[in-house]
Amino acid sequence: MNTPPSSSNIIVIGGGIIGCSTAYHLTKSGAEVILLERKKLTSGTTFHAAGLVGQLRSSANITRLLGYSVELYNNLEAETGLATGWKMNGGLRLACNEERWLEVRRQATTAHSFGLQMELLTPKEAQELWPLMNVDDVVGAGFLPTDGQANPSDITQALAKGARMAGAQIFEDCKVVDLEIEQGRIKAVITTTGRIECEKVVLCAGQWSRDFARRFGVNVPLVSMEHQYMVTEPIKDMPKNLPTLRDPDRLTYYKEEVGGLVMGGYESNPIAWALNGIPKGFHYTLLDSNYDHFEPLMELALGRIPALETAGIKTLTNGPEAFTPDGNFIIGEAPELPNFFVGAGFNAFGIAAGGGAGMALAEWVKNGAPPYDLWPVDIRRFGQPHADDQWVQSRTAEAYAKHYTMAWPNEEHSSARLYRKSPLYDLLKDQGACFGEKLGWERPNWFAAPGETPKDIYSFERPNWFDAVAREHKAVREAAVLFDISSFAKFSLKGEGALTALNWIAANNVDRPAGSLIYTQMLNDAGGIECDLTITRLAEHAFYIVTGTGSATRDFDWISRNIPKELACKLTDVTASRAVLALMGPNARKILAAVTSVDVSNTAFPFATAQRIEIAGCPVLALRVTYVGELGWELHMPVEHAREVYRALMTAGQAHGLVNAGYRAIESCRLEKGYRAWGSDIGPDHTPFEAGLGWAVKLHKNTPFKGREAMAAQKETGVKKLMACFTAPKDVILLGRETIYRNGERVGWLTSGGYGYTVEKSIGYGYVRNPDGVDKVYVLNGEYELEVANRRIKCAVHTAPLFDPEMKNIRT
């Protein structure tokens, strides 16, 4: 067929590995699909990919997704009859210093947590797997036997054939030039051969995706970067089944190919390409080889592979690849345009991710939701700064350069800073604030004392800010602190339908008197937690919603999409207009009472309520709520009043030990109190009952809400995993992803970890899993160990908060 039909339910744009994989999986599910490729299949960037397939990532579900790719590639050739070049020859990762070796050992534990068998090898054992390399500087190595490599073009053609076999129609030399959109809904795509009516569009156009999507108001933050690798002539005595090799301390990777070697890497000074637009007609095209730029990588490689000194160079391939600001790919339904899906920005591991990303994207398109939580790669993780080309280019260059550098705990980016600042930024900086960044916002992480330098020094041991956070934590527990949390996302929902809408979307009861503050989750139909936030009822038809900084785009999208169409109400993002100070600690009431005429006693101003007050003549919305487990208020105000309110509080607080504090103290305090963090402890794969939040679900009322049926069923049948707290001696560093063993059997992993300065223990949270069911008795009756950096350590388990400020009780 040379001419596409006039309609199709779903249209996939782009014939690289992601587009073909998505079409393959959509047709396997019975969907009607057309794939349109502007030139030829693989002719964009897929054809020049290096083809390494690794699985382990810091996210369990992204690891799972990449593992699916391996499963698919194992069987694809047999299914389609086309060779794929797939070899499960394993993947080797070297460590050449003690810090890198600790990182690799922690990666091995992460692999075990996620069900992968990663072996730790001596330098000699690593050399036996890779005889060509010099191991004089190698401390150790990690080996994943199920990693491998593939031929990118062949595997894409096999996916395309599998898609055709299942009913997909694929058209080459058919460029999509426009979308037809009516009243915010996609009606058709316009191509060089005509109009095709459709309901859904899946954009898998690689480095072309940002410019195409932007035309329709959709933000896809990616940058084309030059990426080079060398292919040698055949090397004498080259083993045929060499594992893929990653040598991050030398910034390089290797694979065997036709008796020679492929060697590439990630230099610290990458070169962006086509910043003013990709040239017309660019297909099956490479950039000029840049030998000068590649030379530093070559010098590093020669120290590892002496045979490269005499090997002939067949080609130095320079192909542009799409990279993203955080090094993770982009998939999901665009929040700006319903039924417009994106799969792009694969950061040179599109072959590794291709099978799984296509599967996940296909399910998302067909079912309206991904198969499991994919927050690290969800398009809704982006926000205002990601629409700024300069910001995206600067941050993406840094992410590229960090591809093989140490992945330090709590590491902050240094590029694209000072994009969004609270009105208190200068004041806090002058008082020793060390800032981090989230979604473009500068946020104080901790405060240096006189004589200390407000700069992070990263480590897998206790970092340089440990003592500073200890001071702030102590002040939270014993006196009072001020946190600048102005970056929190704030939404206003107003209208006659607002209450009905929120009571449908929220799991907790929102139908409470004006002045009430409600902590709630918002659930999907399976009961998974999509949002975790607070709702304050300001008036009969007016609500104020506060959520985490990083959830701004996602939560706004979730709420707006789930407001029933027949309800009259308007959701507005008011984040930029509101500053927020959190006054927390046992002395918080004394300080607040000194700056306002309002009665702030517990009787007059109880927990989970809100009042409008004045501080220093400035209007403030005070919310009685806490995320640190102490008495406190969030004080929300117009940004123009923030500095005056801050000064008034600090002046009144001098007599009560009031100090500045940052986000790292918030984290240590919330760990002691047992508050859950969305994105790590809770998310779409976890229900309130599993997370210990069932008390916030309104099943006792007859009010319908999204996810109610799933919650009612789970309450009857019980859960198969349950959140628990684990404590270990203070010298054990818990970061998250450490493996949980119950009575010697692996039952899960830590979703978050840190240190509790009051309880003087390392703290972690994670789900204890059992296919036959879990309850608190089951959890508490086990003997537990945590695997930390490949070493098992005995730990204690808890199902109640470690610290109760009302009782001042510390549980050990």
Disulfide bonds with the S-S distance in Angstrom:
none
